[in-house]
């Protein structure tokens, strides 16, 4: 944000390049940063150019150059990772974790709850047609989720409450009809300390 603000104030393209470097690095750390690329790119394109009249030839070329200066370091940083994922997993993205979450956790849990089958069976059903570390049928999983909005909202709120209220909320959630079991993560530390954890 700081570099974009400096670019907006000075119109110096070096600030755009620096913003691109940091945003590209942010995308590698958290793939959700790709959304920020779209937002900042939109801001760069819509920000008024004080040196050229609107839609003049130099105005358009200036916007194009600004876009390229901003996107070049992002593409340079992200391309090796996309090539790696494409080569190893046949998944030309920065990260496939959101696809895996949609398939194995969200859509599978919705199917499990709505059809009253075990979660492992629901995961197996979805993996029959779209197995692997890079699920390709993301639209199908969104349709499953959107096809059962009440189940999804119940599971979503159940998960939020479990995180907020802690481990003792399991029974309360089960009375609401949510089949949710959160492991007691603190038990190994409270019962015998770290000795039990490391004496496996």
C-alpha positions as CSV (number, residue, x, y, z in Angstrom):
1,X,0.0,0.0,0.0
2,X,2.8,2.4,0.9
3,X,4.5,2.0,-2.6
4,X,1.1,2.4,-4.4
5,X,0.5,5.6,-2.3
6,X,3.9,7.0,-3.3
7,X,3.3,6.2,-6.9
8,X,-0.1,7.9,-6.8
9,X,1.5,11.0,-5.3
10,X,4.6,11.1,-7.5
11,X,3.7,9.0,-10.6
12,X,7.2,7.5,-10.4
13,X,7.1,3.9,-11.9
14,X,9.8,2.6,-9.6
15,X,7.2,2.6,-6.8
16,X,5.0,0.4,-8.9
17,X,7.8,-2.0,-9.5
18,X,8.5,-2.1,-5.7
19,X,4.8,-2.7,-5.0
20,X,4.9,-5.5,-7.5
21,X,7.9,-7.2,-5.9
22,X,6.3,-7.1,-2.4
23,X,2.9,-8.2,-3.7
24,X,4.4,-11.0,-5.6
25,X,6.3,-12.2,-2.5
26,X,3.0,-11.8,-0.5
27,X,1.3,-14.1,-3.0
28,X,3.9,-16.7,-2.5
29,X,3.4,-16.6,1.3
30,X,-0.4,-16.4,1.2
31,X,-2.1,-17.2,-2.2
32,X,-5.0,-15.0,-1.1
33,X,-2.7,-12.2,-2.1
34,X,-3.8,-12.8,-5.7
35,X,-7.0,-11.0,-4.8
36,X,-4.9,-8.0,-3.8
37,X,-3.2,-8.1,-7.3
38,X,-6.6,-7.7,-8.9
39,X,-7.6,-4.9,-6.5
40,X,-4.4,-2.9,-6.9
41,X,-4.3,-3.4,-10.7
42,X,-7.8,-2.0,-10.9
43,X,-6.7,0.9,-8.8
44,X,-3.7,1.6,-11.0
45,X,-5.9,1.4,-14.1
46,X,-8.6,3.7,-12.7
47,X,-6.4,6.2,-11.0
48,X,-6.5,9.5,-13.0
49,X,-3.4,10.4,-15.0
50,X,-2.5,14.0,-14.3
51,X,-0.1,14.3,-17.2
52,X,-2.4,13.2,-20.1
53,X,-6.0,13.9,-21.1
54,X,-8.5,11.0,-20.5
55,X,-8.4,8.3,-23.3
56,X,-5.8,10.2,-25.3
57,X,-3.2,8.0,-27.0
58,X,-0.5,8.8,-24.4
59,X,-3.0,8.2,-21.6
60,X,-3.7,4.7,-22.8
61,X,0.0,3.9,-23.4
62,X,0.8,5.3,-20.0
63,X,-1.8,3.0,-18.3
64,X,-0.4,0.1,-20.3
65,X,3.2,0.8,-19.2
66,X,2.1,1.2,-15.6
67,X,0.3,-2.1,-15.7
68,X,3.3,-3.9,-17.2
69,X,5.7,-2.3,-14.7
70,X,3.5,-3.4,-11.8
71,X,2.8,-6.9,-13.2
72,X,6.3,-7.8,-14.4
73,X,7.9,-8.5,-10.9
74,X,4.7,-10.3,-9.8
75,X,4.9,-12.6,-12.9
76,X,8.6,-13.1,-12.4
77,X,8.2,-14.2,-8.8
78,X,5.1,-16.4,-9.4
79,X,6.0,-18.1,-12.7
80,X,8.6,-20.5,-11.2
81,X,6.1,-21.7,-8.6
82,X,3.3,-22.2,-11.1
83,X,5.7,-24.1,-13.4
84,X,6.8,-26.3,-10.5
85,X,3.2,-27.1,-9.5
86,X,2.3,-27.8,-13.1
87,X,5.2,-30.1,-13.5
88,X,4.9,-32.0,-10.2
89,X,1.1,-32.1,-9.7
90,X,-0.4,-31.1,-13.1
91,X,-1.8,-28.1,-11.3
92,X,-0.9,-24.8,-13.0
93,X,-1.7,-22.6,-9.9
94,X,0.2,-21.1,-7.0
95,X,-1.6,-23.4,-4.6
96,X,-4.3,-26.1,-4.8
97,X,-5.2,-26.0,-1.1
98,X,-8.4,-24.1,-1.7
99,X,-9.5,-26.7,-4.3
100,X,-8.6,-29.6,-1.9
101,X,-10.5,-27.8,0.9
102,X,-13.6,-27.4,-1.3
103,X,-13.5,-31.1,-2.3
104,X,-12.4,-33.0,0.9
105,X,-13.7,-30.8,3.6
106,X,-16.5,-28.4,2.6
107,X,-18.3,-30.3,-0.1
108,X,-17.6,-33.7,1.5
109,X,-18.9,-32.5,4.9
110,X,-22.0,-31.0,3.3
111,X,-22.7,-34.4,1.5
112,X,-22.0,-36.3,4.7
113,X,-24.4,-34.2,6.7
114,X,-27.2,-34.0,4.1
115,X,-27.1,-37.7,3.1
116,X,-26.3,-38.9,6.7
117,X,-23.3,-40.9,5.6
118,X,-19.8,-41.0,7.2
119,X,-17.4,-38.3,6.1
120,X,-14.9,-40.8,4.9
121,X,-17.5,-42.2,2.5
122,X,-18.4,-38.7,1.2
123,X,-14.7,-38.0,0.6
124,X,-14.3,-41.3,-1.2
125,X,-17.3,-40.5,-3.5
126,X,-15.8,-37.2,-4.5
127,X,-12.3,-38.6,-5.0
128,X,-13.7,-41.4,-7.3
129,X,-14.2,-38.9,-10.1
130,X,-11.7,-36.2,-9.2
131,X,-8.8,-37.7,-7.3
132,X,-5.4,-36.2,-6.8
133,X,-3.7,-33.1,-5.3
134,X,-5.3,-30.7,-7.8
135,X,-9.0,-31.2,-8.1
136,X,-10.4,-30.0,-11.4
137,X,-14.2,-30.0,-10.7
138,X,-14.3,-26.9,-8.5
139,X,-17.6,-25.8,-10.0
140,X,-19.2,-29.1,-9.0
141,X,-18.1,-28.6,-5.4
142,X,-19.6,-25.1,-5.3
143,X,-22.8,-26.4,-6.7
144,X,-22.9,-29.0,-4.0
145,X,-22.3,-26.3,-1.3
146,X,-24.9,-23.9,-2.8
147,X,-27.4,-26.8,-3.3
148,X,-27.5,-27.3,0.5
149,X,-27.3,-23.7,2.0
150,X,-28.9,-24.6,5.3
151,X,-26.5,-27.5,5.9
152,X,-23.5,-25.3,4.9
153,X,-24.6,-22.4,7.2
154,X,-25.1,-24.9,10.1
155,X,-21.6,-26.4,9.6
156,X,-20.0,-23.0,9.1
157,X,-21.6,-21.5,12.2
158,X,-20.8,-24.7,14.1
159,X,-17.1,-24.4,13.1
160,X,-17.0,-20.8,14.1
161,X,-18.5,-21.4,17.5
162,X,-16.2,-24.4,18.1
163,X,-13.2,-22.2,17.4
164,X,-14.5,-19.3,19.5
165,X,-15.9,-21.3,22.4
166,X,-13.1,-24.0,22.6
167,X,-13.2,-27.7,23.1
168,X,-16.2,-28.0,25.4
169,X,-18.7,-27.0,22.8
170,X,-18.9,-30.4,21.1
171,X,-22.0,-31.5,23.1
172,X,-23.7,-28.2,22.6
173,X,-23.2,-28.4,18.8
174,X,-24.4,-32.0,18.7
175,X,-27.7,-30.9,20.3
176,X,-28.0,-28.5,17.4
177,X,-27.6,-31.4,15.0
178,X,-24.0,-30.7,14.0
179,X,-21.9,-33.9,14.1
180,X,-18.7,-32.1,15.1
181,X,-15.8,-33.5,17.2
182,X,-12.9,-31.3,18.0
183,X,-9.8,-33.1,19.4
184,X,-8.6,-31.9,22.8
185,X,-5.3,-30.4,21.7
186,X,-4.2,-29.5,25.3
187,X,-4.6,-32.9,26.9
188,X,-1.1,-34.1,26.2
189,X,0.3,-31.0,27.8
190,X,-1.9,-31.1,30.9
191,X,-1.8,-34.8,31.6
192,X,1.9,-35.7,32.3
193,X,3.4,-32.8,30.4
194,X,5.6,-33.1,27.4
195,X,7.0,-36.5,28.5
196,X,3.9,-38.3,27.1
197,X,4.1,-36.5,23.8
198,X,7.7,-37.4,23.1
199,X,7.6,-41.0,24.5
200,X,5.7,-42.4,21.5
